[in-house]
């Protein structure tokens, strides 16, 4: 598994038997002190992951995540 330079360095890659897969780890937000994953509703986690993904595309900023 590797990490690529993105907002909060959230983009991760892991290899499967079918090729590499990228995902955005919201655990970086917990590491930054912004959320507590265990106390965050699943629906909000999905929205946060999507915001990190959109930030990587240039459509959101760190302020949107915060």
C-alpha positions as CSV (number, residue, x, y, z in Angstrom):
1,X,0.0,0.0,0.0
2,X,1.3,3.4,-0.8
3,X,0.3,7.1,-0.3
4,X,0.2,9.8,-2.9
5,X,0.5,13.6,-2.2
6,X,-3.1,14.9,-1.9
7,X,-5.0,17.0,0.6
8,X,-4.1,15.7,4.0
9,X,-2.2,13.0,2.1
10,X,-5.4,11.0,2.2
11,X,-5.1,9.2,-1.1
12,X,-4.0,5.6,-0.7
13,X,-3.3,2.8,-3.1
14,X,-3.3,-0.9,-2.5
15,X,-2.6,-3.8,-4.9
16,X,-5.1,-6.6,-5.5
17,X,-4.8,-9.6,-7.8
18,X,-6.8,-7.5,-10.3
19,X,-4.6,-4.4,-10.2
20,X,-4.1,-1.3,-8.1
21,X,-7.0,0.4,-6.3
22,X,-7.0,3.9,-5.0
23,X,-9.1,5.1,-2.1
24,X,-9.2,8.1,0.3
25,X,-8.6,7.4,4.0
26,X,-10.6,9.5,6.3
27,X,-8.3,8.3,9.1
28,X,-6.0,11.2,8.2
29,X,-8.8,13.6,9.4
30,X,-8.7,11.9,12.8
31,X,-4.9,12.1,12.8
32,X,-5.3,15.8,12.2
33,X,-7.7,16.2,15.1
34,X,-10.6,17.1,13.0
35,X,-13.0,14.2,13.7
36,X,-13.4,11.1,15.9
37,X,-14.2,8.3,13.4
38,X,-15.9,6.1,16.0
39,X,-18.3,9.0,16.9
40,X,-18.9,10.1,13.3
41,X,-22.1,8.8,11.6
42,X,-21.5,6.6,8.6
43,X,-23.3,9.0,6.3
44,X,-20.9,11.8,7.3
45,X,-17.9,9.5,6.8
46,X,-19.1,8.9,3.2
47,X,-19.5,12.7,2.6
48,X,-16.0,13.3,4.1
49,X,-14.4,10.7,1.8
50,X,-16.2,12.2,-1.2
51,X,-14.9,15.7,-0.2
52,X,-11.4,14.4,0.0
53,X,-11.8,12.8,-3.4
54,X,-13.2,16.1,-4.9
55,X,-10.3,18.1,-3.3
56,X,-7.9,15.8,-5.2
57,X,-9.8,16.8,-8.4
58,X,-9.5,20.5,-7.5
59,X,-13.2,20.9,-6.8
60,X,-12.9,21.3,-3.0
61,X,-10.4,22.7,-0.5
62,X,-9.2,21.9,3.0
63,X,-11.8,24.5,4.2
64,X,-14.6,22.3,2.7
65,X,-13.2,19.3,4.7
66,X,-12.9,21.3,7.9
